[in-house]
Amino acid sequence: MDSTKFEDDVLQPYGLLSNFCGTWCSEQDVLKVAHGLGADVSSAECATWPFIEDNAVLIGRLGGWTLALEQLTWRGGDKQTLVALSTGGRQAVNYQKNINGVSRFTYAADGRLLVRFEPAMGRRDHWSGEDPHVLIPYLAGLPLGEGTADNDGQYRLATFVLIQRLTGHPFDASWLGAEHQSFRLT
């Protein structure tokens, strides 16, 4: 899939092109992920992405992982939150991009922040974390850390391909249109 098609079919229709904060966690219990993000688990209600409140997170299963999308709070990108979500042998990934085009990818496993980088900026030797090379087996053919993409859309698509390679499941419009659990963030 090319970057324009991905943006037109998945991100743009759901208002995720300019602002995005998604956290994937290998923890399969939606309530545990909600709690880990600081959500009020008693506020759970069924919702789809276009209809959640501003101070809420939509959480649902995506293959063998759990995905949490946030409107405005971006808690999944917090280092301590991501490390906590990955404890006990789990993995957690966060990708966020703001309206100014600044983006960040973070990967944690077993309670350790292994790598953090901005997809559209910097070479791999500028990536930070305890093991900035841990993703190399997943990067084949992707411009991340190479500086070879022609535009932000290609970096964005490459980041979602990397997430798919890590989690084993693509992020697509079917997840966004399906009903999941919405939680109020405290």
C-alpha angles and dihedrals in degrees: 000000000000122000095250092053092048091050093045096045102037117013105033099049090054098043094249100121098090100029125030136160117170128166121193117195130183087218104106098198107097093200092054091051091048091050090047090055092051096253126153099249091197089064093066116141135158115264144147124230101264092054106050122112123255095253095047143093127219112216129185144143119276109185108304091340137070121237124206119192119192128201105207111337103073095197093152090070093059110111096225092046093051093045090050092049089054099050122117096040095308129129130224131190129188128189121181135171127180133208090264090061095252110141137180135192120198129182125190130177133183093356096310129109100229104176140002127178145147107251097214096042138055137018123265092263087067095054114113136210138082093295111015091174096057092100097054093102089057098046102073109138095001121119093222111130091001101083092225103121117107098215146003091268091062091050090047092050091045089053092052090047089052090051090049090052091050097045100031094231133085123238105234146154093271091067092047093050095046125091117259136157120288119202131188113238116228 
